[in-house]
Amino acid sequence: MSADTKHGTVAPWLASLRPPDTSDLSAACRVPLMNLTFERHRFGISVMPAVGIPLVWFFSRTHDATGLAIWTGLFLLFALSLPFAKRLHAKDMGTLSADEMLRRWLPRIELMALLHGLGLSAAVILTAGRASYEFQLLLYISIAAITAGNATHQNASLSVFLRFFCSGWLTCTALTVWALPDHWHYAIPLALIFALAIYRDALSAHRFFVDQVRLEEHSRQLIAQLRVARENAEAALQEKNLFLSTASHDLRQPIHAMSMLVEAIAQRNRDVGLTPLLADLKNGMGSMNLMFTSLLDLSKLEAGFITQRAAPVALVRLVQDTIVMFREQASQRGLTLRMHTPRHSAVAWADAALLRQALVNLVHNALRFTQRGGILIGLRRRGADWQIEVWDTGVGIAAEESEQIFSPYFRNQHAWRLDSAGHGLGLAVVARCAKLMNAPLGFQSRLGQGSRFWLQLPARWGEAHPERSDHPAQDAPAPLLPRLSGHCLVLDDDPHVIAAWKALLEGWGVTGRYATSAMEVMQHLDEGFIPEAIFCDQRLRSGESGFDILRALLNRCPQACGAMVSGEFHSSELVDAEREGYLVLRKPLEPAELHAILSSWLMRADQVTSPST
């Protein structure tokens, strides 16, 4: 047991004398260690003349100190050369790689440490056998202090310190028999014990420096990995958003065609029994359009394509517009859709587009998750703010899901049992809009009883769009759109969309010509067709610019009005078109909106031509 105890005590002590393994350190890690050692050696050599002067004075009292004075002068020259070495080192640090710095400067610093140690030993050689015991004791104490100081600060690079230590203190220890002939048998054991302690302390300090460098390298690696991961995530997000923005046109094309075909069928329908089915079909198209819009809006918000443009917003009018938008859908589902607004004007400071987008998604979300009862949109004053609230009597939200409710693509546990439940996009869009407007957003909910979502906006005392009447009409049936008369030219490269345009315009009584390229468009004009309204798709498979074609057509047909039609939301051509004052319509077009535009254009054309007739 005593042997084990002895082995257990000695083994850790011997292990502490083993240099740490630094083979895993990269050149980038070794260079800072080398530089730290270089700075310490520069300082140690710089103070040597200050150490030599008192030694020369002490030795000159009893002996000729010429040799020791020359020794001090050589150290002074050595110290004066160091600023030049420092400038050269700094220059190389800025131009050389880590591997090149090690190859060039580590041998130089090791040589400098070797000369420093030999210089200390030279003082013993110059005075041994002639100096008094007191002088030799002072000299050895000075060398021991210099060695101890270097052991603490110079061992960042162990190879450099060992050259200094072996050529300095160990050489002086070997010279003790000559320097202290009467006391060497006492001095040498003490010098060896000191050497062992200094070496162990130097290794301990060296391990500290190595561990610090390893931690710094590990931190740099983690930071680099984090940066790469963040860049990859941002790149993936940008790619997704770019894909969605690019795919927006293709995603909206079939909905665009279907909405026009549904309206064309409604115009031709004479069967009263089909009217409810057509209304359901219109509502379904509206829901599908809103789903795509939410998906694309979310990508726009994440990509930073939407920025806030705050202005006074009339809240009562906004609520009324929302009621009108969803009234038919609520009625079809057997739900009540009501509003509670103040009698006086309610104006908030917000981005109108973002606020409308947020409110529409809140109401649409409430409709999806409400099977009986109804939805209430309310406006309340909260101090200096207006609070927009959307109440529903739906399925509610469990407490454990409240943290995730605004996350993209999250659907609560009840959503999977509802046919009307969406894809978890609506509330994510609301949260992004609220964040862009710096508007507080919150909700309260009871599982199985319903929810209340609210959005708070600063009140604004000023002018906004005029408020509408207190209550919109509740049950007025949507009449068929009146017939029109005129000539319209449509450019689109999708045959299904062309067929939908043709069916819709013929149902409205408009004479149309349809083309898929600039050549076909010009051919219609060459044949004598004179359009009063022109619609050009922005993206054409032929690679032609829809905007360039529209400008050319309007230059050739100055009596006509025209608009760009696109399913994209971020296009330089569309930005240029809007900046130049052209009308830009987004797919899918609402038939009522398209009818209103055509009615205005064709009426204007009649007014222009009527005086001449």
LINFENDA-V654998 format. One record per pair of residues at least 6 apart in sequence whose C-alpha atoms are under 7 Angstrom apart, sorted by the first residue. I is the first residue (numbers start at 1). J is the second residue. If there is no record, write none. Layout:
BEGIN
{{I/J} {I/J}}
END
This chain:
BEGIN
{{16/200} {17/200} {17/203} {19/203} {20/207} {27/98} {27/99} {28/98} {29/213} {29/217} {31/98} {31/102} {33/156} {33/157} {34/106} {34/156} {34/157} {36/156} {37/154} {37/155} {37/156} {37/157} {38/109} {40/153} {40/154} {41/154} {42/82} {45/79} {45/116} {46/79} {48/75} {49/72} {49/75} {49/76} {52/72} {53/72} {56/65} {56/68} {56/69} {59/65} {67/126} {68/123} {68/126} {109/160} {110/160} {110/163} {113/160} {113/163} {113/164} {114/163} {114/164} {114/167} {116/164} {117/164} {117/165} {117/167} {117/168} {118/167} {118/168} {120/143} {120/168} {121/168} {121/171} {121/172} {124/172} {124/179} {128/178} {128/179} {129/178} {129/179} {147/169} {148/198} {151/198} {151/201} {151/202} {152/202} {152/205} {154/161} {155/161} {155/202} {155/205} {155/206} {156/206} {156/209} {158/206} {173/188} {173/191} {176/184} {176/188} {177/184} {238/303} {241/299} {241/300} {241/303} {244/296} {244/299} {245/296} {245/568} {245/569} {245/570} {246/568} {248/567} {248/568} {249/566} {249/567} {249/568} {252/567} {252/587} {252/588} {255/289} {255/588} {256/587} {256/588} {256/589} {257/496} {257/497} {257/500} {259/285} {260/500} {260/501} {260/504} {260/591} {261/500} {261/503} {261/504} {262/282} {263/504} {263/591} {264/503} {264/504} {264/507} {266/278} {267/480} {267/507} {268/507} {283/329} {294/425} {294/426} {294/429} {295/425} {297/429} {298/429} {300/306} {301/432} {308/351} {308/436} {308/437} {309/351} {310/349} {310/350} {310/351} {311/349} {311/350} {311/351} {312/347} {312/348} {312/349} {312/350} {312/460} {312/463} {312/464} {313/347} {313/348} {313/349} {313/350} {313/352} {313/464} {313/465} {314/346} {314/347} {314/348} {314/464} {314/465} {314/466} {314/467} {315/346} {315/347} {315/348} {316/341} {316/346} {316/467} {317/467} {317/468} {318/356} {320/472} {322/360} {323/337} {327/337} {330/336} {330/337} {330/367} {335/372} {335/373} {335/374} {336/373} {336/374} {336/375} {337/374} {337/375} {337/376} {338/375} {338/376} {338/377} {339/376} {339/377} {339/378} {340/377} {340/378} {340/379} {341/378} {341/379} {342/379} {347/459} {347/460} {347/461} {347/464} {348/386} {348/457} {348/458} {348/459} {348/460} {349/457} {349/458} {349/459} {349/460} {350/437} {350/457} {351/437} {354/433} {358/429} {358/430} {358/433} {361/426} {361/427} {361/430} {362/390} {362/427} {363/390} {365/426} {366/375} {366/392} {368/420} {368/421} {369/394} {369/395} {369/421} {370/392} {370/393} {370/394} {370/395} {371/394} {373/393} {374/392} {374/393} {375/390} {375/391} {375/392} {375/393} {376/390} {376/391} {376/392} {377/389} {377/390} {377/391} {378/388} {378/389} {378/390} {379/386} {379/387} {379/388} {379/389} {380/386} {380/387} {380/388} {381/387} {384/458} {384/459} {385/456} {385/457} {385/458} {385/459} {386/456} {386/457} {386/458} {386/459} {387/454} {387/455} {387/456} {387/457} {388/454} {388/455} {388/456} {389/452} {389/453} {389/454} {389/455} {390/452} {390/453} {390/454} {391/451} {391/452} {391/453} {392/450} {392/451} {392/452} {393/449} {393/450} {393/451} {394/448} {394/449} {394/450} {394/451} {395/447} {395/448} {395/449} {395/450} {396/445} {396/446} {396/447} {396/448} {396/449} {396/450} {396/451} {397/445} {397/446} {397/447} {398/447} {401/412} {404/410} {406/427} {406/428} {406/431} {407/428} {408/424} {408/425} {408/428} {409/423} {409/424} {409/425} {410/424} {411/423} {411/424} {415/421} {434/440} {434/441} {439/455} {439/456} {439/457} {440/455} {440/456} {441/454} {441/455} {441/456} {442/453} {442/454} {442/455} {443/452} {443/453} {443/454} {444/451} {444/452} {444/453} {445/451} {445/452} {483/508} {483/509} {484/508} {484/509} {484/510} {484/599} {485/509} {485/510} {486/510} {486/511} {486/532} {486/602} {487/510} {487/511} {487/512} {487/531} {487/532} {487/533} {488/510} {488/511} {488/512} {488/513} {488/531} {488/532} {488/533} {488/534} {489/512} {489/513} {489/514} {489/531} {489/533} {489/534} {489/535} {490/513} {490/514} {490/515} {490/534} {490/535} {490/536} {491/514} {491/515} {491/516} {491/517} {491/535} {491/536} {491/537} {492/498} {492/515} {492/516} {492/536} {492/537} {493/516} {493/517} {493/540} {493/541} {498/514} {502/512} {505/512} {515/521} {518/549} {531/560} {532/559} {532/560} {532/561} {532/602} {532/605} {533/560} {533/561} {533/562} {533/601} {534/560} {534/561} {534/562} {534/563} {535/562} {535/563} {535/564} {535/565} {536/546} {536/550} {536/563} {536/564} {536/565} {537/546} {537/564} {537/565} {537/566} {538/545} {538/546} {538/547} {538/564} {538/565} {538/566} {539/545} {539/546} {540/546} {547/564} {547/573} {554/560} {561/601} {563/582} {563/583} {563/584} {563/585} {564/583} {564/584} {564/585} {565/584} {565/585} {565/586} {565/587} {566/585} {566/586} {566/587} {567/586} {567/587} {578/584}}
END
